[in-house]
């Protein structure tokens, strides 16, 4: 972590003299003291801490592509091929001090300077996952992993195997796909047979459904008389008995009965999740919905200088006590960028897979059903408005076309009352199904669309059944939003989707799943270019957190936040995009320190 910030007031001076100083054995810079007019020596040329060389470096410091994804004329893109724009990067005191052709760069070093030959590996600006649930990622490392299970029976088989080494307590799992199973949800009976005396709770992939056994429901006090909360649904059999499936907000009836981890245990989940993300190449994450427990863990780790990567928590608007605390204090910006607290996450409607997303017309596969939103989903209009008025960026979860429209109407109403809130880079989280007439509104309202490329390729098997052939044209519509000049940020919504950057990039540029299906991509007119996809996981995500001047591109004077890959996605995107999926992270550098090295 960078503890010496002596040079920061002189960044502009430093940037101007770097090219001259680096060609000399040593030099000093003079700065006029504005108070007494006397010249004072700033510092001799800083000795390099870390030098990464023989690399394929893409700085992304050139102008952005046009709205169709075509590279700018100044981009290192010739004859349909991308070329790196540097091969060596020099780092000192947490910042980049030189970038370019290693043969022309000279720098000071000592016995502690580490020079690494990357043997042709690719360097990108540090990756950012701008919508994560980090404690859940940490938890899933210690619980039953149900991601990619094909059937309820397979889920039970995994749980039985897990139980052999975890014989007591609540049996918790996560990862079954509520969208894929929505037409034939399992019941408690399968779980009761395998686990008659142990409470079992299986959370779904995206967190909008829970599958529980009878023991868990008994401990939660749930029976035939239990009423679903606002915005929730309890599935019932012909005798009106709960079947064990709880949708949307009804899942809280089960969740509140699960024993809470201690503060120390919860912090360990957070740390485990962050360490995994560091290993996977991310230098920063945006926690989507930080509760009081999250904030305690994040702040404890920051105070101890033990945050493995940078964290941008979005305070949970579902935690009113926490929200009131931050309304009173206002946003808090970390001068070193490890823990900026200036954003809020709220939910406006449910999920498409569980048919909780609010639709303007009925679901194509369930015409009498339109989902839930707003007051019906527990959205606190007044609280979110006060948070915005207090200077907080708001990111509102909106999935259905009605959910998105009503969210846009709501934000617009706040803008009319408090015009300054339009400058807070407010976000629509997911922006999943948008009516054509609403597409231009995001750009005109200066909103950021925070979207997940993996969701499109994972939902493709059932999404069109939900919304029909007409509405699907406005779903997962990255290119349509780009054409409207809407700012984007890409992410995984982990653990709801595989957060591998290689999977994310492949999904964005091909709209194919991991098996290369469909052959030409699912609605390929919405594809991103590889440059857009990388920017959406780097510079555009940095913009979404107000840090685009410090990170997101590689340049002298910026944070040394760097991700090193063993493949070159820029070149593979045109020659062999399927090979992107086999990439691996070689190294992760944050603030000039190597935090992961394969």
C-alpha positions in Angstrom: 0.0 0.0 0.0 1.3 3.4 -0.9 2.2 5.2 2.3 4.5 7.9 0.8 2.4 10.4 -1.0 5.0 13.1 -1.1 5.1 13.5 -4.9 1.3 13.7 -5.4 1.1 17.5 -5.2 3.7 17.7 -7.9 2.2 15.1 -10.3 1.9 17.6 -13.2 5.6 18.7 -12.8 6.6 15.0 -12.5 4.8 14.0 -15.7 6.5 16.8 -17.6 10.0 16.0 -16.5 9.8 12.2 -16.5 10.9 11.7 -20.1 14.0 13.9 -19.5 14.8 12.5 -16.1 14.6 8.8 -17.1 17.4 9.2 -19.6 19.8 10.4 -17.0 21.5 8.6 -14.1 19.8 11.1 -11.7 18.2 14.5 -11.7 16.3 16.8 -9.4 13.2 18.9 -10.0 12.7 22.4 -8.7 9.4 23.8 -7.6 8.6 27.3 -6.6 7.0 27.6 -3.1 3.9 29.7 -3.6 4.3 31.1 -0.1 7.9 32.3 0.1 9.0 32.2 -3.5 12.1 30.1 -2.6 13.0 27.1 -4.7 12.8 23.8 -2.9 14.1 20.5 -4.1 11.3 18.1 -4.7 13.1 14.8 -4.9 15.7 13.0 -7.0 14.4 10.6 -9.7 12.6 7.8 -7.9 14.2 4.4 -8.0 12.0 1.9 -9.7 10.3 -0.7 -7.4 9.0 -2.9 -10.2 9.7 -3.2 -13.9 7.6 -5.4 -16.2 9.2 -5.9 -19.6 9.0 -8.0 -22.7 5.2 -7.7 -22.5 2.4 -7.0 -24.9 1.0 -3.8 -23.3 -2.3 -2.2 -24.3 -2.5 1.1 -22.5 -6.0 2.1 -23.8 -4.8 5.7 -23.5 -5.8 6.4 -27.1 -9.3 7.9 -27.9 -12.3 5.7 -27.5 -14.1 3.9 -30.4 -17.1 5.3 -32.0 -20.6 4.1 -31.1 -20.5 1.2 -33.6 -17.3 0.0 -31.9 -14.9 1.1 -34.7 -11.5 1.9 -33.3 -10.3 5.5 -33.4 -7.7 6.4 -36.0 -5.1 6.9 -33.3 -5.7 3.4 -31.9 -2.9 0.8 -32.4 -5.2 -1.0 -34.9 -4.0 -1.5 -38.5 -5.3 -3.6 -41.3 -7.9 -5.2 -39.0 -5.4 -6.2 -36.3 -4.6 -4.9 -32.9 -1.0 -4.3 -31.9 0.4 -3.5 -28.4 1.4 0.1 -27.9 4.2 -0.6 -25.3 6.4 -3.4 -24.1 7.7 -2.1 -20.8 6.2 -0.4 -17.7 8.1 1.1 -14.8 6.6 1.5 -11.4 7.6 3.4 -8.3 5.8 4.3 -5.1 2.5 2.9 -6.4 2.4 4.8 -9.6 3.5 4.4 -13.2 6.6 6.4 -13.9 7.4 5.2 -17.5 5.7 3.3 -20.2 6.9 2.5 -23.7 9.6 0.7 -25.6 12.0 -0.9 -23.2 15.0 -0.2 -25.4 14.4 3.5 -25.0 13.5 3.7 -21.3 16.2 4.2 -18.7 15.5 4.1 -15.0 17.2 4.0 -11.7 17.3 0.7 -9.8 18.8 -0.8 -6.7 19.1 -4.2 -5.1 15.4 -4.1 -4.2 14.1 -3.3 -7.7 12.4 -6.2 -9.3 12.7 -6.6 -13.0 10.4 -9.2 -14.5 10.6 -10.6 -18.0 6.9 -11.5 -18.9 7.9 -13.4 -22.0 5.2 -12.0 -24.2 2.3 -12.0 -21.7 -0.4 -9.4 -22.2 -0.8 -6.4 -19.9 -4.2 -4.6 -19.5 -5.2 -1.8 -17.1 -6.4 -3.4 -13.9 -9.7 -5.2 -14.2 -12.8 -4.1 -12.3 -15.9 -6.1 -11.6 -18.5 -3.4 -11.0 -21.3 -5.6 -9.5 -20.4 -8.3 -7.1 -21.6 -10.0 -3.9 -18.3 -10.6 -2.4 -19.2 -12.2 0.9 -21.4 -14.7 -0.9 -18.4 -15.6 -3.1 -16.5 -16.2 0.1 -19.3 -18.3 1.6 -19.7 -20.4 -1.5 -16.1 -21.5 -1.1 -17.2 -23.1 2.3 -20.7 -24.3 1.3 -22.4 -26.5 -1.3 -21.5 -25.2 -4.8 -24.6 -25.7 -7.0 -23.4 -23.7 -10.0 -24.0 -25.6 -13.2 -26.1 -28.4 -11.7 -28.3 -29.8 -14.3 -31.1 -31.3 -12.2 -32.4 -31.2 -8.6 -31.1 -34.7 -8.1 -27.6 -33.6 -9.0 -27.9 -30.8 -6.5 -28.8 -33.3 -3.8 -25.9 -35.5 -4.8 -23.5 -32.7 -4.4 -24.9 -31.8 -1.0 -24.6 -35.4 0.2 -20.9 -35.4 -0.8 -20.4 -32.1 1.0 -22.1 -33.3 4.1 -19.6 -36.2 4.5 -17.0 -33.6 5.6 -19.5 -31.1 7.1 -21.8 -33.3 9.3 -23.5 -30.7 11.5 -25.4 -27.4 11.4 -27.5 -25.9 8.6 -26.6 -27.2 5.2 -26.4 -24.2 2.9 -25.9 -24.3 -0.9 -26.1 -21.8 -3.7 -26.1 -21.8 -7.5 -29.1 -23.6 -9.0 -30.6 -21.7 -11.9 -34.0 -20.4 -11.0 -34.6 -19.4 -14.6 -33.9 -22.8 -16.1 -36.0 -24.6 -13.5 -38.9 -22.1 -13.3 -41.3 -24.3 -15.3 -40.8 -27.3 -13.0 -39.5 -26.2 -9.6 -38.4 -29.0 -7.3 -40.1 -29.5 -3.9 -39.1 -30.1 -0.3 -39.8 -33.8 -0.7 -36.5 -34.6 -2.5 -34.6 -32.7 0.2 -36.6 -34.3 3.0 -35.7 -37.8 1.8 -32.0 -37.1 1.7 -31.9 -34.9 4.9 -34.9 -35.6 7.1 -33.3 -34.2 10.3 -31.0 -31.5 9.1 -32.2 -28.0 7.9 -31.2 -27.5 4.3 -31.4 -24.3 2.3 -30.3 -24.0 -1.3 -30.1 -20.4 -2.6 -30.6 -19.9 -6.4 -28.0 -18.6 -8.8 -29.1 -15.0 -8.8 -30.6 -15.0 -5.3 -34.2 -14.6 -6.2 -35.4 -18.1 -5.2 -34.8 -20.5 -2.3 -35.4 -24.2 -2.1 -35.7 -25.5 1.5 -36.6 -28.7 3.2 -39.2 -29.3 5.9 -36.8 -29.0 8.8 -35.6 -25.6 7.6 -39.2 -24.4 7.3 -40.1 -25.8 10.7 -37.2 -23.8 12.3 -38.3 -20.7 10.4 -41.8 -21.1 11.7 -43.3 -21.5 8.2 -46.5 -23.5 7.7 -49.7 -23.3 5.6 -50.8 -20.2 7.5 -47.6 -18.2 6.7 -48.3 -15.3 4.4 -45.8 -14.1 1.8 -44.3 -10.7 2.4 -44.6 -7.8 0.0 -42.9 -8.6 -3.2 -42.6 -12.3 -2.5 -44.3 -15.6 -3.3 -44.6 -18.9 -1.5 -45.3 -21.8 -3.9 -48.0 -24.1 -2.5 -49.4 -27.6 -3.3 -53.0 -28.5 -3.8 -53.5 -28.4 0.0 -52.0 -24.9 0.2 -49.0 -26.3 2.0 -45.6 -24.6 1.1 -43.7 -26.7 -1.4 -40.3 -25.5 -0.3 -39.8 -22.9 -3.0 -39.8 -19.2 -1.9 -39.5 -16.6 -4.7 -38.2 -13.0 -4.6 -38.8 -11.3 -1.2 -40.3 -14.5 0.3 -36.8 -15.9 0.5 -36.2 -13.7 3.5 -38.6 -15.8 5.6 -36.1 -18.6 5.4 -32.9 -16.5 5.4 -33.7 -14.8 8.7 -33.9 -18.2 10.4 -30.4 -19.2 9.3 -27.9 -18.5 12.2 -25.9 -15.5 11.4 -22.1 -15.8 11.2 -20.1 -14.0 13.8 -18.4 -10.7 12.9 -15.1 -12.6 12.6 -16.7 -15.3 10.4 -18.3 -12.8 8.1 -15.1 -10.9 7.8 -13.4 -14.1 6.8 -16.0 -14.6 4.1 -15.3 -11.1 2.8 -11.5 -11.7 2.8 -11.8 -15.1 1.1 -14.0 -13.5 -1.6 -11.6 -10.6 -2.2 -8.5 -12.9 -2.2 -10.2 -15.1 -4.9 -11.0 -12.0 -6.9 -7.4 -10.9 -6.6 -6.3 -14.3 -7.9 -8.7 -13.9 -10.8 -7.1 -10.6 -11.9 -9.4 -7.9 -10.4 -7.9 -4.8 -8.8 -11.2 -3.4 -7.7 -14.8 -4.5 -7.1 -18.1 -2.7 -6.6 -20.1 -4.5 -3.8 -23.7 -4.3 -4.9 -25.6 -3.9 -1.7 -23.3 -3.5 1.3 -25.1 -4.1 4.6 -24.0 -3.1 8.0 -22.1 -6.4 8.3 -20.3 -5.7 5.0 -19.4 -2.1 6.0 -18.0 -3.3 9.4 -15.8 -5.8 7.6 -14.7 -3.4 4.9 -13.9 -0.6 7.4 -12.1 -3.0 9.8 -9.9 -4.3 6.9 -9.2 -0.8 5.7 -8.2 0.4 9.2 -5.8 -2.6 9.4 -4.6 -1.9 5.8 -5.6 -5.4 5.0 -8.0 -4.9 2.0 -6.5 -7.3 -0.6 -8.0 -5.2 -3.5 -9.8 -1.9 -3.8 -13.5 -1.9 -2.8 -16.3 0.4 -3.9 -19.3 -0.5 -1.6 -22.8 0.4 -2.7 -24.7 0.8 0.6 -27.8 -1.3 0.8 -31.0 0.7 0.7 -32.6 -2.3 2.3 -30.7 -1.5 5.5 -32.5 1.7 6.6 -30.4 2.0 9.8 -27.2 2.0 7.8 -28.7 4.4 5.2 -29.7 6.9 7.9 -26.2 6.8 9.3 -24.7 7.7 6.0 -27.3 10.3 5.2 -26.2 12.0 8.3 -22.5 11.8 7.5 -22.5 12.1 3.7 -20.1 10.4 1.3 -16.6 9.5 2.3 -13.7 9.5 -0.2 -10.6 7.6 0.6 -7.6 9.7 -0.5 -5.8 6.5 -1.6 -8.8 4.9 -3.3 -9.1 1.7 -1.3 -12.6 2.3 0.2 -14.7 5.1 -1.4 -18.1 5.2 0.2 -20.3 7.3 -2.1 -22.8 4.9 -3.7 -26.1 3.1 -2.8 -27.8 0.0 -4.2 -31.6 -0.3 -4.3 -34.0 -3.0 -5.8 -36.9 -1.9 -7.9 -38.2 -5.2 -9.3 -37.4 -8.9 -9.2 -35.7 -11.3 -11.6 -36.7 -12.4 -15.1 -36.0 -16.1 -14.5 -38.4 -16.3 -11.5 -40.8 -14.0 -13.3 -40.4 -11.4 -10.7 -39.2 -8.7 -13.1 -42.0 -6.2 -13.8 -43.3 -6.2 -17.4 -45.5 -3.7 -19.2 -47.5 -6.6 -20.7 -47.9 -10.1 -19.3 -45.2 -12.7 -19.6 -45.3 -14.5 -22.9 -45.2 -17.8 -21.1 -47.6 -16.7 -18.3 -49.8 -14.0 -19.8 -51.7 -13.2 -16.5 -48.5 -12.5 -14.7 -46.5 -9.2 -14.9 -44.1 -9.4 -12.0 -43.6 -7.0 -9.1 -42.0 -3.6 -8.6 -41.8 -0.4 -6.6 -44.0 -0.4 -3.5 -44.9 -4.0 -4.3 -41.3 -5.0 -4.0 -40.4 -2.9 -1.0 -38.7 -0.1 -2.8 -38.4 2.9 -0.4 -38.9 5.9 -2.6 -38.4 8.5 0.1 -35.2 6.9 1.5 -33.5 6.6 -1.9 -34.4 10.2 -2.7 -32.9 11.4 0.5 -29.7 9.4 -0.2 -29.5 11.0 -3.6 -30.1 14.4 -2.1 -27.2 13.7 0.3 -24.8 13.3 -2.6 -24.8 9.5 -3.0 -24.8 7.9 -6.4 -27.6 5.4 -6.7 -27.6 2.1 -8.6 -31.1 0.7 -9.0 -31.7 -2.9 -9.9 -34.2 -2.9 -12.8 -34.9 -6.0 -14.9 -38.2 -5.8 -16.7 -39.3 -3.2 -19.3 -41.9 -1.8 -16.8 -39.3 -2.0 -14.0 -36.8 0.0 -16.1 -39.5 2.5 -17.2 -40.7 3.1 -13.7 -37.1 3.4 -12.4 -36.4 6.0 -15.1 -39.6 7.9 -14.2 -38.5 7.8 -10.5 -35.0 9.1 -11.1 -36.4 11.8 -13.4 -38.7 12.9 -10.7 -35.7 13.3 -8.3 -33.8 15.2 -10.9 -36.6 17.7 -11.2 -36.6 18.3 -7.4 -32.8 18.2 -7.0 -31.1 19.0 -10.4 -27.6 18.5 -9.0 -28.3 14.8 -8.5 -28.0 14.3 -12.3 -24.3 14.8 -11.9 -23.9 11.8 -9.6 -23.4 9.2 -12.3 -26.4 7.2 -11.3 -26.7 3.7 -12.5 -29.3 1.2 -13.7 -28.1 -2.2 -12.5 -28.8 -4.9 -15.1 -31.0 -2.7 -17.4 -32.0 -6.1 -18.7 -35.2 -5.6 -20.8 -35.8 -2.1 -22.0 -38.7 -0.9 -24.2 -37.4 0.7 -27.5 -38.9 4.1 -26.6 -37.0 4.1 -23.3 -33.6 3.4 -24.8 -32.7 7.0 -25.4 -33.7 8.1 -21.9 -30.6 6.5 -20.2 -28.2 8.7 -22.1 -30.3 11.8 -21.9 -30.5 11.3 -18.1 -26.7 10.8 -17.8 -27.3 7.2 -16.5 -24.8 4.4 -16.6 -26.1 0.9 -17.7 -24.4 -1.6 -15.4 -24.7 -5.0 -17.3 -23.5 -8.6 -17.3 -22.4 -10.2 -20.6 -22.6 -13.7 -19.0 -26.3 -13.2 -18.2 -27.2 -13.0 -21.9 -25.5 -16.3 -22.8 -26.8 -18.0 -19.7 -30.4 -16.8 -20.0 -30.7 -17.4 -23.8 -32.3 -20.9 -23.4 -35.4 -19.4 -21.7 -35.4 -15.6 -21.9 -37.2 -15.4 -25.2 -39.9 -17.7 -23.8 -40.4 -15.2 -21.0 -40.7 -12.0 -23.1 -41.4 -13.1 -26.7 -39.8 -12.3 -30.0 -40.5 -8.6 -30.0 -39.5 -7.7 -26.5 -36.3 -9.8 -26.7 -34.9 -7.2 -29.1 -34.6 -4.8 -26.2 -33.1 -7.3 -23.9 -29.3 -7.5 -23.0 -29.1 -4.7 -25.6 -25.5 -3.5 -25.2 -25.1 -2.2 -28.8 -28.5 -0.5 -28.8 -27.5 1.4 -25.6 -24.1 2.2 -27.0 -25.7 3.7 -30.2 -27.7 6.0 -27.9 -24.3 7.1 -26.3 -25.2 5.5 -23.0 -22.2 4.8 -20.8 -21.7 1.2 -19.9 -19.9 -0.8 -17.3 -19.6 -4.6 -17.4 -19.6 -7.1 -14.5 -20.5 -10.6 -13.4 -23.1 -10.2 -10.6 -21.0 -12.9 -8.9 -21.6 -15.5 -7.6 -24.6 -15.5 -9.9 -22.4 -15.9 -12.9 -18.8 -17.1 -13.5 -16.7 -14.0 -12.9 -13.8 -15.1 -15.1 -12.7 -12.1 -17.2 -12.1 -14.5 -20.1 -15.8 -15.7 -19.9 -17.0 -12.1 -19.6 -15.0 -10.9 -22.7 -16.0 -14.0 -24.7 -19.7 -13.5 -23.9 -19.5 -9.8 -24.8 -17.9 -10.2 -28.2 -19.5 -13.4 -29.4 -22.8 -13.8 -27.4 -22.0 -17.5 -27.4 -21.9 -19.8 -24.4 -18.8 -21.8 -23.3 -19.7 -24.4 -25.9 -19.7 -21.9 -28.7 -23.5 -21.9 -29.1 -25.3 -20.6 -31.0 -22.9 -20.8 -33.9 -23.4 -17.2 -35.0 -24.1 -15.8 -31.5 -27.4 -15.0 -29.8 -28.8 -11.8 -31.4 -25.2 -11.0 -32.6 -26.2 -7.4 -33.7 -25.8 -6.6 -30.0 -22.1 -7.8 -29.8 -19.4 -5.6 -28.4 -16.0 -5.1 -30.0 -13.1 -6.4 -28.0 -11.9 -2.9 -27.3 -15.3 -1.9 -26.0 -15.5 -5.1 -23.9 -12.1 -4.5 -22.3 -12.9 -0.8 -21.6 -16.2 -1.9 -20.0 -14.2 -3.9 -17.5 -11.5 -1.3 -17.0 -11.8 2.4 -17.8 -15.6 2.6 -18.0 -15.9 0.8 -14.7 -13.4 3.2 -13.2 -15.6 6.0 -14.5 -18.6 4.5 -12.8 -16.7 4.8 -9.5 -15.4 8.4 -10.2 -11.8 7.1 -10.5 -11.2 7.4 -14.3 -8.4 9.9 -13.7 -6.5 7.5 -11.5 -7.0 4.1 -13.1 -8.6 2.3 -16.0 -5.9 3.2 -18.5 -2.2 2.9 -18.2 -0.2 6.2 -18.3 2.5 8.0 -16.4 1.2 9.4 -13.1 -1.6 6.9 -12.8 -2.1 4.2 -10.2 0.0 1.1 -11.0 -3.1 -1.2 -11.1 -2.3 -3.8 -13.7 -3.6 -7.2 -14.8 -1.3 -9.6 -16.7 -2.8 -12.4 -18.9 -1.2 -15.3 -20.6 -3.2 -14.7 -23.8 -3.9 -11.7 -26.0 -7.6 -11.2 -26.2 -7.2 -8.2 -28.5 -5.7 -10.4 -31.2 -7.7 -13.6 -30.5 -11.0 -11.7 -30.8 -10.7 -11.7 -34.6 -8.6 -14.9 -35.2 -9.9 -17.4 -32.6 -12.3 -16.0 -30.0 -13.0 -19.4 -28.6 -9.4 -19.5 -27.3 -10.1 -16.6 -25.0 -11.9 -19.0 -22.7 -8.7 -20.9 -22.0 -6.8 -17.8 -20.8 -5.3 -17.5 -17.3 -4.2 -14.6 -15.1 -0.5 -14.5 -14.8 -0.1 -11.6 -12.3 -2.1 -9.0 -10.5 -0.5 -5.7 -9.5 -2.3 -3.2 -7.2 -0.8 0.1 -6.2 2.5 -1.1 -7.5 2.6 -4.3 -5.4 2.3 -7.8 -6.8 -0.7 -9.3 -4.9 -0.9 -12.4 -7.1 1.7 -14.2 -9.2 1.0 -17.6 -10.8 
